[in-house]
Amino acid sequence: ILTDADGEARDVLTVTAADLQNIGDDSFEVTAEAGGAGGSILTRTFQVGIQRPPRASFTFQVVGLTATFNDTSTGGPTGWTWDFGDSTPVSTQRNPVHTFSGPGSYVVTLTVRNSIGSDTASAVVQINQ
């Protein structure tokens, strides 16, 4: 514990990347206790939020030539880029619906991003018509 120029006690909690791997949630609680005037104990509890890079994942359903995509990514993505593998323009919608031009196997790729990073997931979509 350090004391600043005003005589106030300060302490620093350092959380490493290895520590964060052991935390499954997006936040954790820290409780600090300090001796107060007259021997009393002061207790303060704080909720600490963790922002992580996103993990891309998605599901889809096919009816005829049309596939409906559902983003199931975790980590709070704020941006989406879908490449449907058929040379059409990409989509930036979170849950797009895409109509393929004909039967075939298409590798669809979702890239998600947030302020910490990005991640990509791909799946083969089989269009039988």
VEXTILUM-610095 format. One line per field, with one value per residue (C-alpha): residue number from 1; residue in three letters; chain; z, y, x. Coordinates in Angstrom, 3 decimals, padded with zeros to 6 digits, m for minus. Layout:
<pts>
zaza <- c(NUM | ...)
mardo <- c(ALA | ...)
vokol <- c(A | ...)
zz <- c(Z | ...)
yy <- c(Y | ...)
xx <- c(X | ...)
</pts>
This chain:
<pts>
zaza <- c(1 | 2 | 3 | 4 | 5 | 6 | 7 | 8 | 9 | 10 | 11 | 12 | 13 | 14 | 15 | 16 | 17 | 18 | 19 | 20 | 21 | 22 | 23 | 24 | 25 | 26 | 27 | 28 | 29 | 30 | 31 | 32 | 33 | 34 | 35 | 36 | 37 | 38 | 39 | 40 | 41 | 42 | 43 | 44 | 45 | 46 | 47 | 48 | 49 | 50 | 51 | 52 | 53 | 54 | 55 | 56 | 57 | 58 | 59 | 60 | 61 | 62 | 63 | 64 | 65 | 66 | 67 | 68 | 69 | 70 | 71 | 72 | 73 | 74 | 75 | 76 | 77 | 78 | 79 | 80 | 81 | 82 | 83 | 84 | 85 | 86 | 87 | 88 | 89 | 90 | 91 | 92 | 93 | 94 | 95 | 96 | 97 | 98 | 99 | 100 | 101 | 102 | 103 | 104 | 105 | 106 | 107 | 108 | 109 | 110 | 111 | 112 | 113 | 114 | 115 | 116 | 117 | 118 | 119 | 120 | 121 | 122 | 123 | 124 | 125 | 126 | 127 | 128 | 129)
mardo <- c(ILE | LEU | THR | ASP | ALA | ASP | GLY | GLU | ALA | ARG | ASP | VAL | LEU | THR | VAL | THR | ALA | ALA | ASP | LEU | GLN | ASN | ILE | GLY | ASP | ASP | SER | PHE | GLU | VAL | THR | ALA | GLU | ALA | GLY | GLY | ALA | GLY | GLY | SER | ILE | LEU | THR | ARG | THR | PHE | GLN | VAL | GLY | ILE | GLN | ARG | PRO | PRO | ARG | ALA | SER | PHE | THR | PHE | GLN | VAL | VAL | GLY | LEU | THR | ALA | THR | PHE | ASN | ASP | THR | SER | THR | GLY | GLY | PRO | THR | GLY | TRP | THR | TRP | ASP | PHE | GLY | ASP | SER | THR | PRO | VAL | SER | THR | GLN | ARG | ASN | PRO | VAL | HIS | THR | PHE | SER | GLY | PRO | GLY | SER | TYR | VAL | VAL | THR | LEU | THR | VAL | ARG | ASN | SER | ILE | GLY | SER | ASP | THR | ALA | SER | ALA | VAL | VAL | GLN | ILE | ASN | GLN)
vokol <- c(A | A | A | A | A | A | A | A | A | A | A | A | A | A | A | A | A | A | A | A | A | A | A | A | A | A | A | A | A | A | A | A | A | A | A | A | A | A | A | A | A | A | A | A | A | A | A | A | A | A | A | A | A | A | A | A | A | A | A | A | A | A | A | A | A | A | A | A | A | A | A | A | A | A | A | A | A | A | A | A | A | A | A | A | A | A | A | A | A | A | A | A | A | A | A | A | A | A | A | A | A | A | A | A | A | A | A | A | A | A | A | A | A | A | A | A | A | A | A | A | A | A | A | A | A | A | A | A | A)
zz <- c(000.000 | m000.964 | 000.584 | m001.752 | m001.119 | 000.627 | 003.032 | 001.377 | 001.101 | m002.406 | m003.562 | m007.009 | m008.101 | m011.115 | m013.156 | m015.773 | m018.959 | m017.208 | m014.399 | m016.929 | m018.500 | m015.170 | m015.053 | m017.080 | m016.702 | m018.165 | m014.727 | m011.283 | m007.842 | m005.751 | m002.068 | m000.271 | 003.491 | 005.370 | 008.949 | 009.662 | 012.448 | 015.924 | 014.801 | 012.562 | 009.359 | 006.129 | 003.411 | m000.229 | m002.996 | m006.673 | m009.813 | m012.445 | m016.068 | m018.529 | m022.231 | m024.342 | m028.045 | m029.720 | m030.647 | m033.965 | m034.380 | m036.267 | m037.192 | m040.371 | m041.922 | m045.635 | m047.490 | m051.250 | m052.451 | m049.387 | m046.169 | m042.956 | m040.802 | m037.039 | m035.305 | m032.072 | m031.405 | m027.875 | m026.464 | m027.457 | m031.139 | m032.539 | m036.215 | m038.579 | m042.076 | m043.896 | m047.010 | m048.621 | m050.800 | m054.028 | m055.257 | m054.186 | m052.045 | m048.328 | m045.773 | m042.577 | m041.017 | m037.783 | m038.980 | m042.779 | m045.176 | m048.420 | m051.622 | m053.589 | m057.386 | m057.640 | m056.015 | m054.666 | m051.625 | m050.413 | m047.710 | m045.696 | m043.470 | m040.605 | m039.211 | m035.992 | m034.274 | m031.238 | m029.806 | m028.506 | m031.625 | m034.209 | m034.949 | m037.927 | m038.283 | m041.449 | m042.375 | m045.558 | m046.628 | m048.912 | m051.332 | m052.983 | m054.218)
yy <- c(000.000 | 003.422 | 006.781 | 009.747 | 013.395 | 014.049 | 011.153 | 008.937 | 005.243 | 003.766 | 000.212 | m001.348 | m004.612 | m006.151 | m008.668 | m010.616 | m012.290 | m015.646 | m014.471 | m013.528 | m016.995 | m018.390 | m015.996 | m017.309 | m014.258 | m010.774 | m009.269 | m010.060 | m008.570 | m007.025 | m006.264 | m003.936 | m003.596 | m000.945 | 000.201 | 003.312 | 005.873 | 004.431 | 000.923 | 000.463 | m001.565 | 000.083 | m002.301 | m001.409 | m003.797 | m003.008 | m004.787 | m004.894 | m005.376 | m007.336 | m006.645 | m009.515 | m010.023 | m011.559 | m015.236 | m015.699 | m018.346 | m018.678 | m020.987 | m021.079 | m022.553 | m023.199 | m023.189 | m023.561 | m021.163 | m018.896 | m019.171 | m017.319 | m016.687 | m016.169 | m014.658 | m016.550 | m014.872 | m014.044 | m011.245 | m008.339 | m007.879 | m004.467 | m005.183 | m008.072 | m008.954 | m011.917 | m013.354 | m015.792 | m017.495 | m016.806 | m013.623 | m011.406 | m008.301 | m008.890 | m008.081 | m006.083 | m007.043 | m009.010 | m011.656 | m011.539 | m013.491 | m014.420 | m015.976 | m018.030 | m018.144 | m021.931 | m025.276 | m025.946 | m025.925 | m022.446 | m021.603 | m018.801 | m016.771 | m014.472 | m011.976 | m010.194 | m007.366 | m005.099 | m002.537 | m005.313 | m007.465 | m009.692 | m013.340 | m015.402 | m018.533 | m020.443 | m023.153 | m024.953 | m024.169 | m026.798 | m025.482 | m028.264 | m026.336)
xx <- c(000.000 | 001.314 | 000.516 | 000.094 | 001.092 | m002.259 | m001.693 | m004.303 | m003.546 | m003.512 | m003.166 | m002.987 | m004.536 | m002.826 | m004.784 | m002.827 | m004.039 | m003.550 | m005.859 | m008.524 | m008.438 | m009.640 | m012.594 | m015.521 | m017.734 | m017.406 | m016.855 | m015.516 | m015.856 | m013.081 | m013.525 | m011.112 | m010.888 | m008.940 | m008.608 | m010.646 | m010.657 | m011.061 | m010.162 | m013.195 | m012.914 | m014.006 | m015.147 | m015.809 | m016.808 | m016.331 | m017.498 | m014.729 | m015.789 | m013.685 | m013.766 | m012.515 | m011.935 | m014.978 | m015.282 | m017.052 | m019.747 | m023.002 | m025.843 | m027.897 | m031.023 | m031.511 | m034.815 | m034.446 | m031.744 | m032.053 | m030.045 | m030.872 | m027.787 | m027.832 | m024.809 | m024.050 | m020.702 | m019.589 | m017.463 | m019.685 | m018.946 | m019.814 | m019.160 | m019.914 | m018.687 | m020.238 | m018.597 | m021.028 | m018.408 | m020.274 | m018.537 | m021.440 | m020.829 | m020.268 | m022.959 | m022.392 | m025.733 | m025.683 | m028.159 | m028.403 | m030.587 | m028.805 | m030.109 | m027.586 | m027.761 | m027.866 | m027.119 | m023.654 | m021.382 | m020.474 | m017.921 | m019.498 | m017.185 | m018.179 | m015.684 | m016.670 | m014.839 | m014.918 | m012.488 | m010.207 | m009.855 | m011.512 | m012.201 | m013.382 | m015.528 | m016.447 | m018.918 | m019.917 | m023.475 | m024.963 | m027.597 | m029.569 | m032.630)
</pts>
